[in-house]
């Protein structure tokens, strides 16, 4: 292996996640449930901020001291939903329950391996590796578009980052091959796309997953939340669904210690769901200035064919609806409904290393 790369590109880098305190970043040999490697990874970025704080003094213009506070490390990743464990689950293997609150205190270690740029795949001991330890989930989102792949995006935050370039040092983190060369989607349906959003059980006979339930406010959705078929098409022509939450993370510090002893979620935290449909009859949401309540709480559950279930509970309220498009320049009219709830986001998957759905 060459000691110096000319470049780093997608085929020669990969990411693995282990619980805090663990360096079991290798594939779980003899266990079909892979508890470490992020499969289907599309993007990965690391941002380091050194948080400088300036101190000046009376009597001079020059800076007195440029104090370096605790540095922050932010890791952003996006993967396709493909039957393998979700990033959210890999990063919260120390969770007490599968709820948002139960996963909020879990920490993890994130390792990225960089391999030689002459290799066809990331295999064996990396040429260079970076470890971000003690990381917390900061944000998570899911996107189900009509064009493209269903994806999961996650941001993690922490205060530790270490690079290694010597084989012996790297092997202390990785006990065997970190990746496999014959990687393909785990799920029968491959990378999930628009046809893999489960509105009824007909295309997915034998699946243990329940059907997607959407708010009855949406044009074409029944009062029970189902999207029924008329012939070969569904009543509601859903174009996209996105679910997102930002957990923030405030530092808890104490005298006598430089680093924070905890980074907590500042509950309540908002969970937002945005649903766009091709409109046939307008947004169908009436309002009145004299009404005590114009919108009712709604149930939202999103089910994908790979067993991903995103449960947002029964208290989702319509925050806004936007009707537009279909103008003289072309295109179709759409209605976009934005719902919010608080503190409720339970994501299940039958490859969750901690809580198997």
Secondary structure, 3 states (H helix, E strand, C coil): CCCCCCCCCHHHEEEEEEECCCCCCCCCCCCCCCCCECCCEEEEEEEEECCEEEECCCCCCCCCEEEECCCEEEEEEEEECCCCCCHHHHCCCCCCCCCHHHHCCCCEEEEEEECCCCCCCCCCCCCEEEEEEEEEEEEEEEEEECCCCCEEEEEEEECCCEEECCHHHHHCCCCCCCCCCCCCCCCCCCCCCHHHECCCCCCCCCCCCCCCECCCCCCCCCCCCCCCEECCEECCEEEEEEEEEECCCEEECCCCCCCCCEEECCCCCEEEEEEEEECCCCCCCCCCCCCCCCCCCECCEEEECCCCEEECCCCEEEEEEEEEEEECCEEEEEEEEEEEEECCCEEECCCCCCCCC
